[in-house]
Amino acid sequence: IALLAEKDRALRTILPYLEAINQRNPEKPRVRFFEGREGINSIYQEIFMAKEMRFFGSIKAIKTHIPEILSQFDHLANSGKIRIYDLLTDTPEDRLHAAQTERPGYAIRFFPKDLTFSIDATMFGNKLAMIAFTPNFHGFIIESDDIVQAFRAFWELAWRGATPYQKGA
């Protein structure tokens, strides 16, 4: 017990110095990992606080694995308070979602039909979130201006080549 108390005092003495070293570089990227349904919900709650979102993903995957997120997203999308850009897989579920959430401020485009995947990814502010639903719920958020700027360029390239959503098409 005395040895543990001594180590505790030593750790408490040095901890402020270690924290100061860690905080010294404000441009240091921050990466946070999340697991399980609760972790994925935490990621979405953070995303949903943004004023602009750039998604790419699969509504079908979300609907299959965590459908309650879609009702929150639909409410947010229909509020008209945010700008949303959504690159979706070209599935019947994704097209139905597009038809149900079409509104000004929410732009939707589709990947070619032969490009399918079952993740959801979002850029918002200086953050990039990626979520995988299988085999277990897991995801991460990276906070980094440089990484998000590069990823935004890739996203923009995909956006330019994607098929815009057209009502009734």
C-alpha positions in Angstrom: 0.0 0.0 0.0 2.8 2.4 0.8 4.6 1.6 -2.5 1.3 2.3 -4.4 0.9 5.6 -2.5 4.4 6.6 -3.4 3.8 5.8 -7.1 0.5 7.7 -6.9 2.3 10.8 -5.5 5.0 10.6 -8.2 2.5 10.2 -10.9 0.4 13.1 -9.7 3.6 15.3 -9.5 4.6 14.5 -13.1 1.2 14.4 -14.7 0.8 18.2 -15.2 4.2 18.2 -17.0 3.2 15.4 -19.3 -0.1 17.1 -20.1 1.7 20.3 -20.9 4.0 18.5 -23.3 1.0 16.9 -25.0 -0.7 20.3 -25.4 2.4 22.1 -26.6 1.6 21.5 -30.3 -2.0 22.9 -31.0 -1.8 21.7 -34.6 -1.3 18.1 -33.6 -4.0 15.9 -35.1 -6.5 14.3 -32.7 -7.9 10.9 -33.3 -10.7 9.4 -31.3 -12.0 5.8 -31.7 -15.5 4.6 -30.9 -17.0 1.1 -30.6 -20.4 -0.3 -30.2 -23.8 1.2 -30.9 -23.3 3.8 -28.2 -20.0 4.9 -29.7 -21.5 5.2 -33.2 -24.4 7.3 -31.7 -21.8 9.6 -30.2 -20.2 10.1 -33.5 -23.5 11.0 -35.2 -24.5 13.4 -32.4 -21.2 15.3 -32.9 -21.8 15.3 -36.7 -25.3 16.5 -36.3 -24.1 19.7 -34.5 -22.3 20.9 -37.6 -23.6 23.6 -39.9 -22.4 21.9 -43.0 -21.8 18.2 -43.7 -20.3 16.3 -46.6 -21.3 12.7 -46.5 -20.4 9.7 -48.5 -21.9 6.4 -47.7 -24.8 3.9 -47.8 -28.3 4.7 -46.5 -29.0 1.0 -47.0 -26.2 0.1 -44.5 -27.4 2.6 -42.0 -31.0 1.5 -42.4 -29.9 -2.1 -41.9 -27.7 -1.6 -38.9 -28.8 1.5 -37.0 -32.1 2.8 -38.4 -32.8 5.2 -35.5 -30.1 7.5 -36.8 -32.0 8.0 -40.0 -35.0 9.6 -38.3 -32.7 12.0 -36.4 -30.9 12.8 -39.7 -34.2 13.3 -41.6 -35.4 15.7 -38.9 -32.1 17.6 -39.1 -32.1 17.6 -42.9 -35.6 18.9 -43.1 -35.0 21.7 -40.6 -33.4 23.8 -43.3 -30.8 25.0 -40.9 -27.8 23.2 -42.3 -26.2 22.5 -45.7 -25.8 18.8 -46.5 -24.0 17.3 -49.5 -24.5 13.5 -49.8 -22.7 11.1 -52.0 -24.7 7.9 -51.9 -24.5 4.4 -53.2 -27.0 3.8 -56.0 -29.4 1.4 -54.3 -33.2 1.5 -54.1 -33.0 2.4 -50.4 -30.6 5.3 -51.1 -32.9 6.5 -53.9 -36.0 6.3 -51.7 -34.1 8.3 -49.0 -33.2 11.0 -51.6 -36.9 11.3 -52.7 -38.0 11.6 -49.1 -35.4 14.2 -48.0 -35.2 16.3 -51.1 -35.2 20.0 -50.1 -33.1 23.2 -50.8 -29.8 23.0 -49.0 -29.6 19.3 -49.3 -27.7 18.1 -52.4 -27.6 14.5 -53.3 -25.5 12.6 -55.9 -25.0 8.9 -56.6 -21.9 6.8 -57.1 -22.0 4.5 -60.2 -24.0 1.4 -59.5 -20.9 -0.9 -59.6 -19.3 1.0 -56.6 -20.9 -0.3 -53.4 -19.7 -0.2 -49.8 -21.3 -0.3 -46.4 -19.8 2.5 -44.5 -20.7 6.1 -43.7 -18.2 8.9 -43.7 -18.6 12.6 -43.1 -16.5 15.7 -43.2 -17.6 18.5 -41.0 -15.5 21.5 -40.0 -11.9 20.2 -39.5 -13.1 16.7 -38.7 -13.4 13.5 -40.7 -15.6 10.7 -39.3 -15.8 7.2 -40.6 -18.1 4.5 -39.4 -18.2 0.8 -40.2 -21.2 -1.2 -39.3 -19.8 -4.8 -39.7 -18.5 -7.0 -38.4 -18.8 -4.9 -35.2 -19.9 -1.2 -34.9 -16.7 0.9 -34.9 -15.6 4.3 -36.1 -13.3 7.2 -35.6 -13.1 10.9 -35.8 -9.9 12.6 -37.0 -9.5 16.3 -36.2 -6.8 17.7 -38.6 -7.0 20.6 -41.0 -4.4 19.0 -43.4 -6.1 15.5 -43.5 -9.6 17.0 -43.9 -8.4 19.4 -46.6 -6.9 16.5 -48.6 -9.9 14.3 -48.0 -12.2 17.1 -49.1 -10.3 17.3 -52.4 -10.9 13.6 -53.0 -14.5 14.0 -52.0 -14.9 16.9 -54.4 -13.4 14.8 -57.3 -16.0 12.1 -56.6 -18.8 14.7 -56.3 -18.0 16.2 -59.7 -18.1 12.7 -61.3 -21.2 11.5 -59.5 -24.7 11.5 -60.9 -27.0 14.3 -59.5 -30.3 13.2 -58.0 -33.2 14.0 -60.2 -36.7 13.6 -59.0 -38.4 10.7 -60.7 -35.2 9.3 -62.2 
